[in-house]
Amino acid sequence: MSTVVQVLLAGGIMLAIAVVFGVILVVCSHFLAQKKDDRVEKVVDLLAKSNCGGCGKAGCAQFAEALIKGEAKLSDCRVTSTANKEMIAKLIGGGDVGEETVAVVHCNGGNACYNKYEYQGYGDCASCELIAGGIKACPVGCIGKKTCVGTCPFGAISVGDGGYAVVDKEKCTSCGACIADCPKKIISRIPKKAKVYIACSNHGKGKDVMELCQRGCIGCGICAKNCPQGAITMKDGLPEIDYGKCNGCMVCVEKCPRKCIKEH
């Protein structure tokens, strides 16, 4: 057998083997491929599609897939409307829709809170926090340098003349970005229907708080004693509101001597 014939024969054998393996791969991929659940796209269409990451997933598409697989809860998404969540729950066969919430800043000290030093650096709370725990004398006082303002993807937070951050509940989607980025960890969620909230985070004794801030809670308990609904209890020196009992009568707002219970 000539060399040419041997080369052609070897090439033919290799080509045949390649064709056989190609056919096998096509057949295997057909049978082993996972069929995509057509509910995923329907769920994505109903989600807010903000891709904020507040649910812990990279985006809404990933969250939708996790929902279908049972690896995420519908209540993990704070941005999508209740009406759309209810439609998603029907589509996937149930799920806890969760109560609509918004973020609030538990501080109204701002300019009424004394400063430890004059800050001359880059105007960001996270940067300011690196120097002696921030500019404010209160260890949990809002620094007011707008880290939360910059991190909010919906423009729902502002720092006004008072020097502390305030959330616009009509713009807030409760995505949680500000909660994660606030260096003082004084932002949390409350029910969107809530009428009041506690605008202080200092658990210190009254005398100590008064030396730090003109608006800090002194733990006097007047709000708890005067609440007609019994919706306020004192916990570790700070009032705590039971929003299941609160009817928004505003007695606590009127009675608070330090004005650190705010209308929402």
Disulfide bonds with the S-S distance in Angstrom:
none
